[in-house]
Amino acid sequence: MVRERDQDACPGALQVHQAADGALVRVRLPGGLLRADQLEALAHTAAEHGSGTLELTSRGSVQLRGITDPAAVADAIAGAGLLPSPTHERARNIVSSPLSGRVGGVVDVRDWISELDAAVCADPVLAGLPGRFWFGLDDGRGDVSGLRADVGVHALDSDTVALLFAGVDTGVRLDLDDVIATLLAVARRFVAVRDKNWRITELDDPGVLLGDLAPSAEPGRSWPPSTRGPIGWLPQDDGRIALGAGVQLGVLPSRTAEYLAAIGAPIVVTPWRSVLVCDLAEEIADVSLRVLAPQGLIFDENSPWLDISACVGSPGCEKSAADVRADAAAAAETGEHLHQHRHFVGCDRACGSPQTGEVLVATGDGYRTRNAHA
């Protein structure tokens, strides 16, 4: 696919998208990582200058809608330490296994997040990455590889990772020390050859991105997609507790975000529009759970809310044929057991669709169904 323009219109913290309900900004969070004070700053900013909600995205980013003062919002984001490079802020799309280093996994990928982010921001060439290009760091459990990031690594053992393009094993094997340099090299090659393409899958021959890397194993393996993150009471390997909380339709009220921040613990925003509150003593986790559950956060892994998602729909998007969030919420409230994930969208663009399940596309007088991968 060759597009008419060479740069996509993905919003960032500085490149504002004008939606039907006002300006929208998207804050990239490499690895979904947030300090408590940063979450508090975003919550206050959304309440003071926006809709009063934080939207969690399928890449672990946060969106603020209905922005009345984009300059003030940009200043607040920068002041919170969430805008390390104005020239690269839309290129910082890094998704990683959210429980890595805390619960299970083959390797701890957390150091790679900061190393890759810093390296991307330091490379002038990579400012040319489209806002939709993203990196995936899977610690071996297969959660992120199934999301099919443009370029990623999947830990095979404590010493070796597989290099993936769009979630598919290229057959290239890397030592852990070579991960960052290889990801950067692939990204640079993509900038050089992409023409007007935004994603690796749009290239005629993604293999050109390998350069002089030689496959040493059979290529072609892929991992099944997942539609939900870890939920509930999660004992960490170090004896502490992480709490996994689903967020209804990925819309987190500012007040609830303030409660999360008040715990004072590390936060991870997952690619499944949920949050993790990490490194808690058991007694703190127990109190936090009792406080957060009445706020509407989901700690029950059997909740139908975890199998429902939606784009913004009307009135936030002028292209939408329905208030899809209201319809999705009604479906979740029925408590009906869902046999697969359902994603409600207002038009054929099907924004935010997962890799698996079914997509319900609003037609103006109901919905028609199509597979998520269609």
Secondary structure, DSSP 4 states (H G I P E B T S, - for coil): ---SSSS-----SSS-EEETTEEEEEE--GGGEE-HHHHHHHHHHHHHHSSSEEEEPTTS-EEEEEES-HHHHHHHHHHTT--S-TTTTTT--EEE-TTTTTS--SS--HHHHHHHHHHHHH-GGGGGS-TT--EEEE-SSSTTGGG--SEEEEE-SSSEEEEEETTEEEEEEEEGGGHHHHHHHHHHHHHHH-TT--SGGGSS-GGGGGTT----S----B----S----EEEE-TTS-EEEEEE-GGGEEEHHHHHHHHHT-S-EEE-TTSEEEEEEE-HHHHHHHHHHHGGGT-B--TT-GGGGEEE---TTT-TT-SS-HHHHHHHHHHTTPPPSS-EEEESSTT-TT--SSSEEEEE-SSSEEEEETT-
